[in-house]
Structures are given as C-alpha cells and as structure tokens.
C-alpha cells in the first residue's frame, strides 16, 4: 500500500562518467534527509553476466545502453512511485557482475535516479518530475574516473586508458552527450553549489505544496 500521501517527485540525474552525478545526488540527499530521499543507482542495473566467464565480462562495452537491464530498472522506479519498496541489485565492479546481495530501497517523497543513461529511455523519462544533466569537461571526467577505478575497482592504469579510448569516449559522444536535449536543467562545470541550491529550493517548494490538504 502506498504510504506516501502524494506522488513522489522523481529527479533524473544524468551525465558522463566522472561528471559529478553522485555529488548532485548526495547534495539532494543531504538537503532533505534519508527519510525524504531514495536513490536508485543505474550502475547497479547492469545486466547479470553469470553466464559469461570473467575474461569475457571484462571485455564487454559497459558504456552502451544495451549493457543495462532496462525492464528491471523501469519496473523498480515505477514500484517506488507506487509506494512499494524494492530490492535493488548490487553490482560488483571487481568481478564485472551482480553480487548475490540486494540493497533495500524504500519509497520516499523524493526519488533520485542517477546514471549515465538516466535521461536516455523515454519510459523512464516519463516518470520524472525533473531531469538534470551534469555537464563536465572531458579531461576532468577522465581524471576522476581514473582515480576512482584505481582506488575502488582495482583497475590498472593501462586498462583504464584502453577502455576510455575504446568505449567510454566514443559512447559518450554517441549516446550520453545527446541526452542533454532531454534535460530540464543543465549544470555547467559539474555539481556547482549555486545550481544545486536552486534545484533543492524548487523541489522543497513543490513538495511543500503537495503535502498541503
């Protein structure tokens, strides 16, 4: 049963790898609190690859829209909008596959859908109240991605550079960059404070009006 007295405010946060999407999402979370915000990470909706050996998984193109389990992602966002809790899959980047664990996500007045292709699918966009694209210079994104992959995912510098040139950069130009046209708001220079403050103020105003009888 829906425990939320009004339709949740769904925010889509898209942008290239290392653009600052997570920073925007965390700032929204910090502004409203964990009881008010649920975050759905598209990264956790990469397709299950248990049928592929590890060496084949590593060579997959993870920056193409086909790498994601769209039906499950859309189903889960719709469930949250309906006031139903979900068991979000947990993706383990060290093995290039889903782990055997899930992440419980409760419905909330504000739902943030964050990911490379958050603004790519029309059905997903139709569920969003606000669509944001985080626009960050390519050199900054590459440096952030490199630092993250070395520190958090055990990647070598050689593999990071190779993947960036082979798939990350061309897929960004072909698929991710064009989704800017679907955005209501484009954040230049990444997750800049004034722009995020304006967004959270607007969301707070809308939520406040929705709660009134």
VMD Tcl script that draws the C-alpha trace (Angstrom):
set ca {
  {0.00 0.00 0.00}
  {1.27 3.49 -0.82}
  {2.46 5.16 2.38}
  {3.24 8.42 0.55}
  {0.24 10.81 0.54}
  {1.17 12.22 -2.87}
  {3.03 11.21 -6.00}
  {6.81 11.20 -5.38}
  {8.97 13.83 -7.04}
  {11.32 11.87 -9.31}
  {14.63 13.50 -10.28}
  {16.77 12.09 -13.08}
  {20.48 12.89 -12.84}
  {22.50 12.03 -15.95}
  {25.97 12.85 -17.27}
  {29.21 11.28 -18.35}
  {31.38 9.06 -16.20}
  {33.07 11.21 -13.57}
  {30.85 14.23 -14.25}
  {29.66 14.65 -10.66}
  {26.28 12.88 -10.79}
  {26.82 11.26 -7.40}
  {27.76 14.61 -5.88}
  {24.47 16.10 -7.04}
  {22.54 13.10 -5.70}
  {24.29 13.26 -2.34}
  {23.63 17.00 -2.08}
  {19.93 16.39 -2.66}
  {20.03 13.66 -0.01}
  {21.83 15.97 2.43}
  {19.31 18.75 1.80}
  {16.22 16.67 2.59}
  {17.46 13.75 4.69}
  {17.36 9.96 4.31}
  {13.67 9.75 5.27}
  {12.72 12.04 2.40}
  {15.02 10.79 -0.38}
  {15.62 7.41 -2.00}
  {18.38 6.99 -4.58}
  {18.30 4.46 -7.42}
  {21.74 3.90 -8.94}
  {21.65 2.86 -12.58}
  {25.15 1.37 -12.16}
  {23.56 -1.40 -10.11}
  {21.31 -2.32 -13.03}
  {24.00 -3.62 -15.36}
  {22.82 -6.90 -16.84}
  {23.56 -10.10 -14.97}
  {26.52 -11.83 -16.66}
  {26.73 -15.06 -14.72}
  {26.64 -16.99 -17.99}
  {29.92 -15.39 -19.15}
  {33.45 -16.27 -17.97}
  {35.36 -13.47 -16.18}
  {37.69 -12.77 -19.10}
  {34.72 -12.20 -21.40}
  {32.89 -9.99 -18.88}
  {35.85 -7.64 -18.64}
  {35.76 -7.03 -22.40}
  {32.09 -6.02 -22.54}
  {31.08 -2.50 -23.51}
  {29.72 -1.05 -20.26}
  {29.14 2.39 -21.76}
  {26.47 1.29 -24.23}
  {22.74 1.45 -23.39}
  {22.40 -2.26 -24.08}
  {24.60 -3.04 -21.09}
  {21.71 -2.26 -18.71}
  {18.67 -4.20 -17.53}
  {16.09 -1.60 -18.55}
  {12.93 -3.61 -17.78}
  {14.03 -4.17 -14.17}
  {15.11 -0.55 -13.68}
  {11.82 0.82 -15.03}
  {9.83 -1.71 -13.01}
  {11.64 -0.70 -9.81}
  {11.21 3.05 -10.34}
  {7.51 2.52 -11.04}
  {7.21 0.43 -7.87}
  {8.76 3.21 -5.79}
  {6.36 5.71 -7.35}
  {3.55 3.39 -6.29}
  {4.81 3.39 -2.71}
  {6.36 -0.09 -2.85}
  {9.81 -0.97 -1.51}
  {12.28 -2.63 -3.88}
  {15.31 -4.92 -3.61}
  {17.79 -3.08 -5.83}
  {20.50 -5.36 -7.28}
  {24.07 -4.72 -6.19}
  {26.70 -4.71 -8.92}
  {30.26 -5.73 -8.06}
  {32.69 -3.99 -10.42}
  {35.61 -6.08 -9.21}
  {34.03 -9.18 -10.81}
  {32.07 -7.40 -13.57}
  {28.82 -8.95 -12.42}
  {25.99 -8.64 -9.94}
  {26.75 -9.78 -6.45}
  {24.44 -12.18 -4.61}
  {23.22 -9.32 -2.42}
  {20.47 -6.75 -2.92}
  {20.00 -3.26 -1.50}
  {16.65 -2.44 0.13}
  {15.22 0.86 -1.10}
  {12.10 2.32 0.47}
  {9.64 4.65 -1.24}
  {10.12 8.32 -0.38}
  {8.73 11.73 -1.33}
  {11.84 12.35 -3.46}
  {13.32 9.64 -5.69}
  {16.63 10.27 -7.45}
  {17.50 8.12 -10.45}
  {21.21 8.56 -11.15}
  {23.21 7.15 -14.03}
  {24.96 7.58 -17.36}
  {21.70 6.96 -19.21}
  {19.19 8.30 -16.70}
  {17.71 10.51 -19.45}
  {18.03 8.01 -22.30}
  {14.88 5.89 -22.09}
  {11.56 7.58 -22.86}
  {9.55 5.40 -20.45}
  {11.92 6.27 -17.63}
  {11.89 9.98 -18.51}
  {8.09 9.99 -18.48}
  {8.19 9.13 -14.77}
  {10.47 12.06 -13.92}
  {9.41 15.40 -12.50}
  {12.82 17.00 -13.08}
  {15.56 15.96 -15.50}
  {19.13 17.12 -14.84}
  {22.27 16.71 -16.95}
  {25.61 17.27 -15.22}
  {27.94 18.74 -17.83}
  {31.66 18.48 -17.01}
  {34.77 18.88 -19.15}
  {36.10 15.62 -20.60}
  {39.58 15.94 -19.08}
  {38.12 16.43 -15.60}
  {35.83 13.41 -16.08}
  {38.70 11.22 -17.23}
  {40.89 12.12 -14.23}
  {38.06 11.44 -11.80}
  {37.28 8.12 -13.49}
  {40.92 7.09 -13.39}
  {41.26 7.91 -9.69}
  {38.05 6.07 -8.84}
  {38.81 2.94 -10.86}
  {42.28 2.58 -9.37}
  {41.16 3.22 -5.78}
  {37.79 1.46 -5.73}
  {37.80 -1.11 -8.52}
  {41.36 -2.41 -8.57}
  {41.95 -1.41 -12.19}
  {45.35 -0.82 -13.78}
  {46.15 2.49 -15.46}
  {46.68 0.72 -18.78}
  {43.24 -0.92 -18.69}
  {41.56 2.36 -17.72}
  {43.14 4.28 -20.59}
  {42.38 1.48 -23.06}
  {38.73 1.30 -22.01}
  {38.38 5.08 -22.14}
  {39.68 5.28 -25.71}
  {37.86 2.18 -26.95}
  {34.39 2.65 -25.45}
  {33.99 5.42 -22.85}
  {34.80 8.39 -25.07}
  {33.02 7.22 -28.26}
  {29.93 6.03 -26.35}
  {29.75 9.35 -24.52}
  {29.70 11.24 -27.80}
  {27.23 8.87 -29.44}
  {24.75 8.17 -26.64}
  {25.27 10.20 -23.46}
  {26.02 13.71 -24.72}
  {22.86 13.78 -26.91}
  {20.63 13.18 -23.86}
  {21.36 16.76 -22.81}
  {18.50 17.74 -25.09}
  {16.14 15.80 -22.78}
  {17.21 17.75 -19.68}
  {15.17 20.45 -17.96}
  {18.33 21.74 -16.28}
  {21.97 21.51 -17.39}
  {24.56 22.02 -14.67}
  {27.67 23.54 -16.27}
  {31.05 22.85 -14.66}
  {29.65 19.85 -12.82}
  {27.87 19.90 -9.49}
  {28.23 23.59 -8.73}
  {26.76 24.73 -5.43}
  {24.50 27.60 -6.53}
  {22.78 25.50 -9.20}
  {22.15 22.60 -6.80}
  {20.83 25.04 -4.18}
  {18.34 26.40 -6.71}
  {17.20 22.87 -7.56}
  {16.72 21.79 -3.94}
  {14.85 25.01 -3.14}
  {12.48 24.37 -6.05}
  {11.93 20.75 -5.01}
  {11.25 21.78 -1.41}
  {8.65 24.26 -2.63}
  {6.88 21.65 -4.75}
  {6.91 19.03 -2.01}
  {5.55 21.59 0.45}
  {2.63 22.40 -1.85}
  {1.95 18.69 -2.47}
  {1.67 17.97 1.24}
  {-0.99 20.62 1.80}
  {-4.58 19.35 2.01}
}
mol new
graphics top color blue
foreach p $ca { graphics top sphere $p radius 0.5 }
foreach p [lrange $ca 0 end-1] q [lrange $ca 1 end] { graphics top cylinder $p $q radius 0.2 }
display resetview
